[in-house]
Amino acid sequence: MASSASSSLRGIASGTLPQIWKHRLSVTRSVRLPIDIGQDDVPLVPQNVKYVASYNRTNDPQPTILVPGSPRQWLDLPLPLVVPCDVPDTPRIFAEAMLPMLRAADTIALSHPECAVDWSTIDVVADLGVLRTLLHWIHRFSNPHMPWKDVRGLESFGSRFDVQPTTGRTVLLHRIPPTPRRLAWGRKQRPHTSFGSDFERLATAPGAGCERGLEHYRAIQYDFGGLRLVVSGEVDACIPQDADPSSTSPPPAQAPIGSPPDPPERPALPPRSADIAVVPAGAFVPQSALLEIKTEGLRHDGGRRVHAWMHTWSRTYPQMLLSQTPTLLAAGRVRETFVRVRRTRVDADAFRAEAARWADVQRDLRLLVPMLRRFCGVARARGAPFTARAFKDRWAVQEVDRAREHWLLGPEDLERFAPRAGASWKVRNRTRTPREP
């Protein structure tokens, strides 16, 4: 289907296809990078940040989540710390994260109405990994001096995601786990070695009451460039809280600003969020206590290596900005020994002033908004789910693989996005959505 879609697009552009194929332009098309974004000296940051939900995934036979859950607690162990290198066999990605997030949001809204979300007013519900994929593609495409083929490039983030329209204005962006890269003769390529997951597991401990939990996920709502987003992503760790673990008060609104290894098999999710079991466990953690953990290699004399790519701010800062994670812990190692941990507050005034001068990063963030608008326009015009696949100069719109159809939301969960009586979102959206290429 992918090759036929790409060939049909080339044929339509050149006029070599029969007339009967030209009606497919509204169903199979490509999304390109906007050119005119204007010049704005004001940095683009999330506004009106609001906590929506949080939960820990479990490996119970029945799909179960811990709500509100708790991130792993940073232990602040003495250094040096020896950590063996881990070679993951499969990507640590929970692609079916939309249903548990909605179940956790419904559960929290029952006891805390101030956390309830008016889903009919949301423009985009996205996994943080999808936004990172788009930003990374924008950064590579808009920089002609950066090589496209790179083992640590777009493939490491996943070059595809599923787009699902709803009965209202909302468009859902589902993350797809990247498939293992294979060599020409069919063997799997050796995965890239990493110290990240083992370091997180040794340097953190499960939150109180969440010992049975696996990864911790958190969803927040905010306004970004005229769009209202709900973004869900995994949280690495948090600063230990002095509050009682049985606290049931949600965190207040915030100003803009490791987990154990996965089991070999995961329980399949039910077709609707209401069938996911909820276990009350954990405690609400404020946004200001969240931590992002990165590891980087050092030279033997303790200085930074030239190619310490994981600490590149062009990737790390947008990720922390979109997830509203205020603190970065960059752990430096010499071979298998971690010798220092550098703490950076990205919500500090001095760091904000420095980030505002990063022209490439600010350009990528400004380009993200019209890209999201274009995907929303294609999804609403198409009226059916599709897969967006990245190419060097465009995103191709393809049919969703039948093996992944069960990841999409069913009719019962899509009802929450239906417009309310008297709403005129279609008129408002038509005036602000750019014309499709």
N, C-alpha and C positions, 0 to 999 in steps of 0.2 A: 504493500500500500504506500510505503514511503517513497519508493522509486517512481511509482506511477503519479503520485502527487507532485513531485518535483518536476517530472517530465511534462505534466500537463501545464504547470505554471510557465515553463519555458516555451511550450508550444503556443500558449495564449499570447505571450508577449511577442512572439515572432510572427503570429498569424498563420502558422502552418497547420493547425488542427482544424478539423471540420467545424462547421457552425454549431453542431449539436453539443460540442464540448464547451462552448464559451459560457453556457449558463452555470458551469461549475465554479466560475470565478467567485461567486458569492458563498460557496461552500468550502472550497479548497483555495487558500490564499497564503500569502506570506506577510509577516509583520516586520517592518524595517525600522531602523533607528531614526527618530525625529531629528531634523537638522536645525531648525530655528527654535531655540529655547530661550532666547533673550539674554540680557545681561543683568544680573541681579547681584549686588554686593552683599545682600543679607543672607547669611547661611540658612539653609533649609533644615529645620529641626522639627521633630514631633511636638505637637501642641495638645493640651487637654488630655494628658495621659491618664488612663483609668484602668485599674485592675479588673480583669474579667474572670479568670479561673486559674486554677493550678491543680496538679494531680501527679501521682506517681503511678507508673505502670507496674504490673505484677506479672508473674508467670503462672497464675492459677489456671487449672483446667477450664474453669468458666471465666470469660473475660471480665476482669475486675480491676478497678482503679482505687487508689487511696486519695481521698479528698479531705482537706486541701493539700495533703501531702507536705513534703518538706525536701528542699535540696540537701545534698550532702554538706556536712559541716567542715569548714576549713580547720585543720588541726594545728597549723603553724609549727611543724616539727623542727627540731634543731637540724642544722646542716653541718657537714655534707650528708646526703641521703643517696644510697645506692639503689637504683631501680633497674631491673632487667628490661631489655628491649622486648616489646611485644610485636608480633606479626599477625594482625587480624586476618582471619580467613574470609570474613564477610563484612560488608559495611555496617556500622552501628547506626542504622537508620530505622525509625519507626514510621514507615510511610503512611500507615493507616491511622494517623493522629487526629483527623478531623472529628470522627465519631466520639472518641474519649473526651476531646476538648468540649464538645457541645454537651455531653453528659455532665461533665464537671461544672460547666457554666450554669446549667439548669439547676443542679444541686445547690450550688452556692447562692444563686439568686433566690431560692426559696427561703433561706434563713437570713439573707442579707439583701434586701431589695435594692439597696443603693449600688450593688454590683451588677444589677440586671442590665441587659443590653437590649436596646430596641433594634433588632436585627434588620428590620425593614429600612433603616437609615444607613446601613453599612454598605460601602461601595465595594470593598475587597476584603475577603477573608483568606489569609495566606499563611503558609508555613514559612518560617524565617529562612529555611534553606532555599525556597523558590526566589525570594527577594535577593539573597546572596548570589544565586545563579544569574539573575538578570543584571545585577550590578557588575559581576565579574565579566559577563559578556559585553556590557557597555564599555567597561574599562579597556578591554582588549580590542574591541572594534574601533573605538575612538582614538586609540594610540597606534598609529601605523608602524612604529618602530618595534612593537612587541610581537614576537613570533606567535603564530596561532597554534601550531602543534607543540604541546608541552605536556609531559606526563603529569606535572603538578598543576596543570592549568584547569581548563573548564571541565575536563573529565572527572577531576576529583570532587567537584561540586554536583555533578549530574547535569547532563546537557538536555534533559527533557523534563516536562512537568505537564500535568493534566489540568485543563481549564473546564470548569463546569458552571454554566449559567443557572440562575434560579428563576422563580416566577416573579421576582421583583428586580430591583436595581443591583443586587449583590451578585458578585462573581467570585467563585471559589477557585483557589489555586492549590492543587494537590501536589505534593512532592512525590517523585518516583525514585526509588533506590537505584543507583547506577549498577549496571551489570558488570561482572568481571571482564576486564579487557583480555582478549585472546590473541595469540600469535597466528600467523598465516596458516600453520599446520594444525591449528585447533587446540593447542595446549594453553592453559591459563597462564597469564603473565604473573610473575612473582609480585605480590603486593608490596607497596612501599612500607618499609619498617618505620615504627613510630614508638615514642616513649610516652605519649600523651595519656592514654587510657590507664596504663599501669601507674603512672605518677599520680593521677587523680585518685585512683583507688587506694594508694598507700598514704597520700597526704590528706585525705578526707575520710569522714566517717558518716554512716547513715544518720539522718535526723531522728529525734526521739519519736518512737511509735511507728517509724517507717523502715524498720529493719528488713521487712519482707519486700519492700519496694525496689524497683529498678530505676530507670531514668525518671527525672523530675521534669515536667513540662509546665510552662506558664504562658498564659494568653493575656494580652493587654490590648486596649483600644486607644487610638489617638487619631488626630487630624494631621495629615501630611500633604502639603502642597495642594490643598483643596479637596483631597480625598479623605474619606473616613475609613480607617483600616482596623481590622482585628488581626493581630499577628501572634502566632503561637510558635514557640521554640523551646529547645531543651536548655536547662540551666545547669551549669557545671557544678557550682557550689555556692555557699553563702557564708557570711560571717556569723559565728554562733551568737544566738540571741539570748539575752538574760531573762526574757519573758517566760512565763509559764508555758510549757509545751501544750497544755490543754486549752490555750487561748483560742477563742472563737471570733475575735474581732478582725475584720479584714484590714489590710494595709490602707492608709490614706492615699489620696491621689498624689502623684509625684510630679515635681517640676521636670521639664525636659533635661534632660541630661545627655568527684568523678564517680562515675557510676561503675558498678560491677560488670563483668563481661556478659554479653547476651547469651542466653541458652541456644542450643542448636535449633530448636523449633519453638514457634510461638503459637499460642491459641488463636484460632481464627475469630475475627470480630463478627458479631451478629449483624443483620441487615439494617438495624436501627439503633440509635443511641440509647433508647429507653431500656434495651435488653442488657446493657452493661451494668454489672453489679458495682455498687459503691460502698466502700468501707470507710467510715469516718476515722481519720488518722492524720497525725502531723499537726502543724500549726501554721498560721498565716505569717509570711515573711515579708517585710517591707521591701520595696523595690531598691531602696538605697543599700540593702545588705547583700545584694546579688554580686557574684564574682564570675569573671571569665578567666579561665586558666589556659595559658599557652606555654609551650615548651620550645626552647631554641638551643641550638648547639653553640658552644664556645670554643675558642682556641685553647690550646693546652696552657697558655699563660693567663687565661681567664678573660681575655678580650672577646668581643663578639666576632663570630665568623661573618665573612662578607656576605654569604648567601644564607643567612638565617631568615628564611622566607616566611616562617610562620608568624614572625613579629612585624610583618610589613603593615604599616598603618593604613595603606590603601585598601586592605581587606579587613583588618581588625576593627578600625574605627567605624566604618559603616555598619558592620555587624553589631557592634555594641550600641550604636546610635539607634538602629531600628528595633533592637530588643530592649533598649533603655537599661542596659547593664552599666552601672557607674564605675566599676573598679576592675582593672586588669591586673592579674598576677602572671608575670612573665618569668618562668623558671628556667634558669640557665644551667646547662650540664656540660661536663667534660667527659666524653664517652658515656659511661653508664652512671656517673656520679653527678648529682645535682649539687651545685656549690653556692647558688644564690637565687633569691626570689625577689624580683623587682615589682613594686606595687605602684600603679599609676591610676590616678583619679581622672577619668575623662570628663567628669562633670565640673571640674575645677575651672574657675574663671581664666586662669593662665592657659590651661590646655585648650579651652574653647577658643580663646583668641588665636592660639597657634593653629588649630584645626581650620579656622576660618580663612587662613592664608593658603591652605592646600588647594590650589586651583583644580587639579585633576579630581580630587575627591569630591569637592563641591559641584563640579560639572557633572560627575556621575550621578550624584544624588538628585540634581535637578533634572537629568534625563530620565531617571527612574519613573517620575510621575507621568509624563506623556506616554512612556512605554506601557505603564499599567492602564492608562486610558485607552490605548489602542487595543490591548488585549480584551478589555471590557467591551469595546465596540464590536470587535469580531465575535465575541461570545454571544452578545445579545442579538446580533444580526444572524448568526448561524442558528441559535436556538437549541443547540445540542452540544454535549461535551466533545472536546477534542484534545489532542495531544500537541503541545508546542515543542518542536525540536530545533535546537540551535544549529545554525550553519555560520560560516564566516561572516556573511554580510546580511543575514536575515534569520527570522524564525519561521520555519515551515509549519503550516497547520495540517495535521494528519488525523486520521481516525484513531479512536481510542482502542487499544488492544483489548480484546474480549477477556483476556485473563485478568485484567485490572478493573473491569467494570464493577466488581463488588466493592472496590475502594470508594466509589462515588456515593454521595448521599442519596438516600431513597426519598420517595414522596413525603413520608411522614416527617422527616427532618427538614425537608425543603419548605414546608409550610410556614416556618417561622420567618422566612424571608419575604413572604407575600406582602405587597404594599397595603397599607391601611386604607380604609374607605376615605375617599376624597383626596388621596395623595396624588401629586402631579410630578412624580420623579422623572417620568419619561420626557416631559417637556424640559425640565431643568437639565437633564443629562444631555439632551440633544443640542442644547446651546453651548455646552462646554466640552463636548467630546470632539477631538479633531477628526477631520474627514479621513477615512481609511485610504491607504495607498492603493 
